[in-house]
Amino acid sequence: MRATRLDATDWLILRELQADGRITNIELARKVGISAPPCLRRVRALEEAGVIEGFTVLLDDKSLGFDVSAFAMIKLHRQAEADLSAFEAWVDAAPVVRDCYMLSGEIDFLLRCVAPDLTAFQDFIIRELTAAPNVESVKTSLVIRSSKHVPGVPTELVLHEAEQARRGH
């Protein structure tokens, strides 16, 4: 099920599930304007197609004692596919690293890290990350404040386009 094959109802389902993954099927069906059985079939089809990867709970890091969020910019010595894959496997095993992005340009990877405190983050950087195989350099930036965090994709863009098309604009 490619994005181009999703209809407006599928996009509405995705918007509602992205906003509240705990919504009941009955409430979801009501919000998107269909009955419960076809709504459940659509959700299952979206899961089977890989559009919905899973459901999770968002935790508040600060209330759980994880006071440090930071970004680490990594430059590798070599960028052959085997080296990139090996670094990604190393990162996958590092609990402090919450997100990993391979980038184009001067930096090879951007890591979003979460740690209980500055000492724990520094220990991770000094003892683990800089010592990891093939790491040439590490630059870090501490997060001072987060003003926007919206997981998922901007379903509103597609829904807006669909509404414009429906109105003939």
Salt bridges, closest charged atoms under 4 A:
ASP7 OD1 - ARG42 NH1 2.87
ASP10 OD1 - ARG42 NH1 2.80
GLU16 OE2 - ARG15 NH2 2.93
GLU16 OE1 - LYS31 NZ 3.70
GLU27 OE2 - ARG30 NH2 2.47
ASP83 OD2 - ARG78 NE 3.57
ASP99 OD2 - ARG112 NE 2.48
ASP123 OD1 - ARG127 NH1 2.93
GLU136 OE1 - HIS77 ND1 3.73
GLU163 OE2 - ARG166 NH2 2.57
GLU163 OE2 - ARG167 NE 2.80
